[in-house]
Structures are given as C-alpha cells and as structure tokens.
Amino acid sequence: METLTIAEAAEATGLTKKAIRNRVDRGQLRAVLRDGVRRIPTSEIERAGLLADPEEAGDGAAIRHEGASGQPPEAGAWSELLGRLERQAGELAELRQLTREAESLQGERERLEEAFHQEHAEKQAAEQRIERLAKASWRERRRLLRELRGS
C-alpha cells in the first residue's frame, strides 16, 4: 500500500497542506500514523476524487497521452471537474433547503417560546391571586372573589 505524507498528498492533488490536514482531521480522508507521521494511502486520495489521473499518485512521472476516444487527458479532467461541480451544486441546493427548513423551525420555536412565557406569566398571576385569597380575611375574600368574577 503506497502512502503519501500530507505535503506529498497536497502536491499530488494541488490542494494546500492545510486543506489536506483539515480533511484528515474531519475524517473525510483516512490516514495512518507511521513513526509519528500521518500518511495517506493513495487509494484514499483516489476514493475522495482528488486526483485528476490515478497514475499521478505514483512517482509523479506519468506520461500523458491521448485516451482511446482520441481526446487529450485534459478533456477527462474537465469532465471530472464538471461532474464534481454538478455534485456540489446538488449538495448546495440540499444545504439551502435545509437552511430554509431550519429557519422555519427557528421561527416556530420562537412562537412556541413566546406562547410558553405568556402562559407561564398567566399561571403566576393566577397563583398570586389564589395566595392572596388564602391569606385574606372573609370580607377581603368576598371583595376579591367579586373582582375575579368581574374579570
């Protein structure tokens, strides 16, 4: 199993070392630890679609030539990039939909919290009235009961 250091993987993919390191940290790229150095299998880089030409993961001296369709290898790279762009556009649409749903749920949550606080305030006011009734004299109770019936 051929592996690359983070620096080598960055060079092979055209990404920065930080971008490769972040992908490893997030678990998007698997890496193995050898002698205290994180190494990424070339098969893992290919799986993630980060190489335009899988042969480039080798010694870097791959010879470019026309494929069976007679198109230069750049055409394959462009079609791969176009496919990746279309996948990302789909993901972006999904994320926008999720954002709209989250905003809708946030609005609903705010309305529910407002209703809860209003009900809580009404409950406290009722408890205070009951407490005043319990402590009041009989004349005061009659007056408070008349007020309650009137409201």
Secondary structure, DSSP 8 states (H G I E B T S, - for coil): --EEEHHHHHHHHT--HHHHHHHHHHTSS--EEETTEEEEEHHHHHHTT--SSGGGGSSS-------TTS--HHHHHHHHHHHHHHHHHHHHHHHHHHHHHHHHHHHHHHHHHHHHHHHHHHHHHHHHHHHHHHHS-HHHHHHHHHHHHH-
